[in-house]
């Protein structure tokens, strides 16, 4: 019998503002769509936090024996956040800045995104569609919206008619509990507003200026797709007109997800998603992360060290463990103190797992293993509550320690349950990479590289710069980069 049949899973639905019992549209099968990255720059820690939350959700649904189709898109065109000047297109701006073709920018940062997620042990989605790969589907949706009276063409651009949508008895603003009058009164004056019937109307297709590089043919002239339409086209293509779960960061609730609901209802006459899930924001040292203020760090900088915010490098497992100690709907604040504390807790968890095979069994158990196991599932069944789960895992490690000290007894069957439950939730559900032998290998590697750094320093001291460069270049050839700084030479893999 599938495991999900014995569990009542509750999910906080942003649309209703309540936890609801999860019932998939098709028993045993789940369609889940998560808004992926806009690949015009490096993946940032906020991205990692959001996608890590849905990675754990994906993992737990798989563990419950659901068949999950997880779709996470790549936005590689048309990300205009304000529907104003096409000069605000992020890909065009970045291509000019880096003097690259826009698709070179896309490729560069898509590779970076995948590298970062691999480092943190993410499972790949079932499907990873791109916006540029679904232009035809977007054009078909636009034509249907125009035909049904929900959209109009203006100067080669096409806009969704929000007022007309509401006139037909629908409710633009339902996800964010806003009414149309409030939305219209709070609309900012932007370039291109004179093309619209109403200030709150949003772009489905934008006319490309002569200088705009990314452009496609359409019935309304050359242009590029609106950001909101891309996700509607890709989600419905692979998951159907109505599917189970749609996720993303809290910053996407308005206008992006609000627009997706409107597009889905207007196109198909039905609410497109049953459960809307949103992750909360990530802060650092109690402040919003921002490049402009300098309170900013990239994911790989956190695990490589040598940055002004953290005293040392932190293993990806430690970062993952730290992030999952906060519930996905709570603000997560990271700091040097938080990372150091997480490292200590993570090491305690791993130490407990490393000695579990040394425990001697008895004919009786004095520990309630089944009750404890149920508490682990109860935590995840309650809106994927990873902090409560982690607390229960430490309770399991407490059992390991008292059993190892022979202060309690356990049967062979209960010990197997204890071990398998701990390993299932730590490695399979939380996604901590199982590296039981990795620490020894890392220590050996660090010893060898530090010896090479010492030899290089001696060569430099003797002005043998050819040997110094040879050591640096040969290490780089096998993926080990040396970094010379005021405090000496460090390395990263």
C-alpha angles and dihedrals in degrees: 000000000000112000093234090068090070095047134077105208118197123199128189105238113207089203094061097026090230142095109260133190106256115239115171120221090238116032113250093008129092131189112202127179123188123185106244131207129298098232102214096106142013118306108258132210092259088060090049092051093051096045092043090057091053091042088060091045089051091048094050093048089051090048089055086057096250117149101234128194102198114191119188115172134212114226104212101157144028102024099159108157097188105033087232130110116001085224085080091066102127095214094051092048093048094046090055092046094051095032091235134129110262092247089052087057089049093050094045095053096037088059089048091050093052092045092053093048091048090053090056093047100247121173111237116248120251091246130013106190125183127223093231090054091060105049092121092055091049093051090051091052092049092051091051092049091051091047092051093048098252097110141035139196121241125176092335094313126101124217135191110241105229096180092050089049090056092044088061091062097265125124121231105194099037096125092054098034093242127138125221095250091056092048093050093048093050097048115123123227107255138172111272095028090121088068091062131082090214129021093235095054111116132214122262093171130010125209110238118233117225089260095051110107103194107067141144135191118259138164087264097050134271114330146114136261128270115251096237095051093055093067093046090052095048098041095049093044093058103025104029134244090301125030140166113251134020118182142180144127121309089248090068096059090091127062101348102053092034088057092048091056091050093048092048094049093044094048101040107018093238140090102265099213135037099198124032114196126189131186121216128238132280121230132183123218089351094302135101112264109249135161091212093059095040092240091123140111133173121232096248091048088059093055096038097049126208095110128123096243105055129048094221145000117283125213114245089242090058092049091049091048091050094050093049093054086078122065112249091243093052128084109259117212120192126196138154090266092050092050093048091049091048091051091054091048092046092051090050089053093049093046090054092051091049094059100041092096090058094063116112118225130225139195091258138040123223092183125078099232097166092053090050092047090052090052089058091054092043089058094053093040088058099075094303095295101191096173091058090045091052090050089054091048089056088051086055090051088051087057089051092053097047090046091049089051088050092238090126135026133228137186122238091250093051092046089054089051091048093050097043093047093049093047094044094054097038099045108020102034105027089036098228106164111246103237104156092152097029097089093060091047092048091051090051092048092049090052093052094046092047088052089053090049089052091050090049092050090052090050091052091047088054089047090243091143093163090062091043091054092044092056091048094047096045092050089049090051090062094045102267113124121198118213120199114207141159090271094051135269123325130176140215133196 
